[in-house]
Amino acid sequence: MSDKKNLTPEEISAIVRGLDPIDWVQMELLAKLPPGRRIFPMLQASAMLRAGLRTAFRKRFPDLSMPEINMKVLEYLSLYG
């Protein structure tokens, strides 16, 4: 039915080698939070990313208004996010 093959342990190791190690302390802290609070770190990271994009676009396109910059951020995130 499916042409998908399972990864070998060697293939998995090659993929995992490029990732940062798991921060077990951070994982334990997040696990102790209620589900509604676990999302805050992701939301903060997302806001920081958008702020960084706005800054980059303001430098690159100094003549654009803030609504136009926001549209550029939205376009970028739609294409590459």
Helices and strands as residue ranges (DSSP letters): H 9-17, H 24-32, H 35-38, H 40-60, H 66-80
